[in-house]
């Protein structure tokens, strides 16, 4: 996509940066470096990156309320207190599956946290499982009318859609939106723009693809300066900037020489005026109900 301008905004070699989310009130980008065990916040005005290092292998993060975040690690869900740099764990799942772990999580419009093989952590602290038999579950998002959930299964190289009942959080009727081949890159994180179309990061292929979920048509491709792009989200004052995270882990010494920006965070500026909007009012509020422990 020739009209897209790409700028490296966080020039740090993260091991596995992913799960970016724009915090509207603070006007900053929150993301994870999974392999480093850290949660990061980048301030576009100062350029500073704040980092909280955690002993637990935290793999996704979402804002709960000021200075607190809901996080997932291995098969546990908890609340991170940014100031105290501590996590209070709420629930452990899949106790009979020790090799399982969460790989993604996001807050839905009803202020529930949806994670992993599509578990939902409700505002009363209870947890419900919606799907099973997934390989590597990745980024979740929703249609603009909130009636459809989108989901990536990385090892199957698929982007799926589900009918979504927002009041209950139940999903049903999965159908295939896009089947990628191995040479296309493994689908990773994604987000939705104001036209209801998807932007999907393709790991090891160095690109972000633009997809029409109504037809499954591949509309555009943004070629990135690094191969291991991991996820993306819209942000900035008008939600017109596409932020793209990347990884350096998995690259050889020779490959890192060819990709000096591997692990950086990028901003893509679009000539066509693509943008998103604040997805859902408020933030996740669970953790104080009867299910918390």
C-alpha positions in Angstrom: 0.0 0.0 0.0 2.1 2.9 -1.4 0.2 5.6 0.4 1.0 4.3 3.9 3.8 6.0 5.8 5.5 3.8 8.5 7.4 5.3 11.4 9.2 3.4 14.2 7.9 5.1 17.4 9.3 2.9 20.1 12.9 2.1 19.2 13.5 -0.6 21.7 14.3 -4.2 20.7 11.4 -6.0 22.5 11.6 -9.8 22.5 7.9 -10.4 21.8 5.9 -7.1 21.9 2.2 -7.7 21.4 -1.4 -7.1 22.7 -1.4 -3.3 21.9 -4.3 -1.2 23.3 -4.8 2.5 23.1 -5.7 4.2 26.4 -7.9 7.1 25.5 -7.9 9.0 28.7 -4.1 8.9 29.2 -3.5 9.1 25.4 -0.9 6.4 25.6 -0.2 2.9 24.2 -0.2 -0.1 26.4 1.3 -3.4 25.3 3.1 -6.5 26.5 6.6 -7.9 26.0 5.6 -11.5 26.7 9.0 -13.1 26.7 10.5 -10.3 28.9 7.6 -10.7 31.3 6.7 -7.0 31.2 3.8 -4.7 30.7 4.7 -1.4 28.9 3.1 2.0 28.5 4.4 4.4 25.8 3.6 8.2 26.0 3.7 9.7 22.4 4.2 13.2 23.8 7.4 12.5 25.8 8.4 9.3 24.0 9.0 7.7 27.4 8.2 4.0 28.0 7.2 2.9 31.5 7.6 -0.8 32.2 6.4 -3.1 35.0 8.3 -6.3 35.2 6.4 -9.4 36.4 7.6 -12.8 37.6 4.6 -14.5 36.0 4.5 -15.2 32.3 1.8 -12.6 31.5 0.5 -12.8 27.9 -2.3 -10.2 27.6 -3.5 -7.1 29.3 -6.6 -4.9 29.3 -7.4 -1.7 31.2 -9.6 -2.3 34.3 -9.7 1.3 35.7 -7.1 3.9 36.5 -3.7 2.3 37.2 -5.1 -1.3 37.3 -5.3 -3.8 34.5 -6.7 -7.3 34.0 -4.0 -9.8 32.9 -3.8 -13.4 31.9 -0.8 -15.7 32.6 -0.6 -19.4 31.8 -4.1 -20.4 32.8 -4.7 -17.7 35.4 -6.6 -14.5 35.3 -5.8 -11.6 37.7 -5.6 -7.9 38.4 -2.4 -5.9 38.0 -1.9 -2.9 40.2 0.5 -0.7 38.2 1.6 1.4 41.1 2.3 -1.6 43.4 3.7 -3.7 40.5 1.8 -6.7 41.8 -0.9 -9.1 40.5 -3.8 -10.3 42.5 -4.9 -13.6 40.9 -8.7 -14.2 40.6 -9.1 -17.6 38.9 -7.1 -20.5 37.6 -8.6 -22.5 34.7 -7.8 -25.8 32.8 -6.1 -27.3 35.9 -6.3 -30.7 34.1 -4.4 -29.3 31.1 -1.0 -28.2 32.5 0.4 -27.4 29.0 -2.4 -24.9 28.2 -1.9 -21.2 28.4 -3.7 -18.0 27.4 -2.5 -16.2 24.4 -4.9 -13.3 24.0 -7.5 -11.3 25.8 -9.8 -8.3 25.3 -12.6 -6.4 27.0 -16.0 -6.6 25.3 -18.7 -3.9 25.2 -20.4 -5.4 28.3 -17.1 -4.8 30.1 -16.3 -8.5 30.4 -12.8 -9.9 29.7 -12.7 -12.5 27.0 -9.5 -14.6 26.8 -7.8 -17.7 25.5 -10.0 -20.4 24.0 -12.8 -17.9 24.4 -13.2 -17.9 28.1 -15.2 -15.0 29.6 -14.4 -13.4 32.9 -17.7 -11.7 34.0 -18.0 -8.7 36.2 -19.0 -10.8 39.2 -15.7 -12.7 38.9 -17.2 -15.9 37.4 -15.7 -17.6 34.4 -17.4 -19.4 31.5 -15.7 -21.3 28.7 -17.2 -21.0 25.2 -14.8 -22.9 22.8 -12.6 -25.9 23.0 -10.0 -27.7 20.8 -8.3 -24.5 19.5 -4.6 -24.6 18.6 -3.1 -21.1 19.3 -5.9 -18.7 19.9 -5.1 -15.2 19.0 -6.5 -11.7 18.8 -10.2 -11.1 19.3 -12.4 -8.3 18.0 -16.0 -7.5 17.2 -18.1 -6.1 14.4 -19.3 -2.5 14.6 -22.9 -3.7 15.4 -21.5 -6.0 18.1 -23.3 -9.0 16.6 -20.2 -10.8 15.4 -17.0 -11.8 17.1 -13.8 -12.3 15.1 -11.1 -14.7 16.1 -7.7 -16.1 14.8 -6.6 -19.7 15.2 -2.9 -19.3 14.4 -1.8 -22.9 13.7 -4.8 -23.4 11.4 -4.0 -20.1 9.6 -7.6 -19.0 9.8 -9.7 -16.0 10.7 -13.1 -17.1 11.9 -16.4 -15.2 12.7 -19.0 -16.2 15.3 -22.5 -15.0 15.9 -22.4 -13.1 19.2 -25.1 -12.6 21.8 -23.9 -9.5 23.6 -26.2 -9.7 26.6 -25.1 -13.2 27.5 -21.7 -13.4 26.0 -22.5 -16.6 24.2 -21.1 -17.3 20.7 -22.3 -19.7 18.0 -22.3 -20.6 14.3 -18.6 -20.3 13.4 -17.7 -19.6 9.8 -14.5 -19.2 8.0 -13.6 -15.7 6.8 -10.1 -16.3 5.6 -7.8 -19.3 5.1 -4.1 -18.4 4.7 -1.4 -20.7 3.5 1.9 -21.2 5.3 3.7 -19.0 2.8 1.3 -16.1 3.6 2.5 -15.9 7.2 0.7 -17.0 10.3 -2.2 -14.7 11.3 -1.7 -12.9 14.6 -3.3 -9.9 16.2 -6.1 -7.9 14.5 -8.3 -4.8 14.9 -11.4 -3.3 13.2 -11.6 0.1 11.5 -14.6 2.5 11.1 -15.8 0.6 8.0 -16.0 -2.6 9.9 -13.1 -4.2 8.1 -10.3 -6.2 9.7 -6.5 -5.5 9.9 -4.6 -8.6 10.6 -0.8 -8.9 11.4 0.9 -11.8 9.6 3.8 -13.2 11.6 6.9 -14.1 9.7 5.6 -12.5 6.6 6.2 -8.9 7.6 2.8 -7.5 6.6 -0.6 -6.4 7.9 -3.5 -7.3 5.7 -6.8 -5.5 5.2 -9.8 -7.8 5.0 -13.5 -7.3 4.2 -15.3 -9.7 6.7 -18.5 -9.6 4.6 -16.9 -11.1 1.5 -13.6 -12.5 2.8 -11.9 -10.4 0.2 -8.3 -9.3 0.8 -8.3 -5.6 0.2 -4.8 -4.3 0.8 -1.4 -5.2 2.2 0.9 -3.0 4.3 4.5 -4.3 4.0 6.4 -3.7 7.3 10.2 -3.2 7.7 10.4 -6.3 9.9 9.3 -9.9 9.4 7.9 -10.8 12.9 4.9 -8.5 13.2 2.7 -9.7 16.0 -0.4 -7.5 16.4 -2.0 -4.1 15.7 -4.5 -1.6 17.0 -5.8 1.9 16.1 -4.9 4.8 18.4 -3.9 8.5 18.6 -6.1 11.5 19.2 -8.5 10.7 16.3 -7.8 6.9 16.2 -6.3 7.4 12.8 -2.9 5.8 13.5 -2.4 2.1 13.2 0.1 0.8 15.8 1.9 -2.4 14.9 4.0 -4.5 17.4 6.8 -6.8 16.5 9.2 -9.4 17.9 13.0 -10.1 17.7 12.9 -13.5 19.4 12.9 -16.3 16.8 15.4 -14.4 14.5 19.0 -15.5 14.1 22.0 -13.2 14.6 22.3 -12.8 10.8 18.5 -12.1 10.5 18.8 -9.4 13.2 21.6 -7.7 11.2 19.2 -7.6 8.3 16.3 -6.4 10.5 17.8 -3.7 12.8 14.2 -2.6 13.8 13.0 -6.1 14.8 11.1 -5.8 18.1 10.2 -2.1 17.5 6.7 -0.6 17.8 5.6 1.1 14.5 2.9 3.7 13.6 1.3 3.4 10.2 -0.2 6.6 8.8 -2.8 6.1 6.1 -3.3 8.2 3.0 -6.9 7.0 2.7 -8.0 8.2 6.1 -8.6 4.8 7.6 -9.3 5.0 11.2 -11.1 3.4 14.1 -13.1 4.8 17.1 -13.0 4.1 20.8 -14.4 0.6 20.8 -16.3 0.4 24.1 -17.1 3.0 26.7 -15.6 2.5 30.2 -13.3 -0.4 31.0 -13.2 -3.8 32.6 -14.6 -3.7 36.2 -14.5 -7.3 37.4 -12.4 -8.5 40.3 -14.4 -7.2 43.3 -17.4 -9.6 43.0 -18.0 -12.9 44.7 -15.9 -14.9 42.3 -12.7 -13.0 43.2 -10.2 -14.7 45.4 
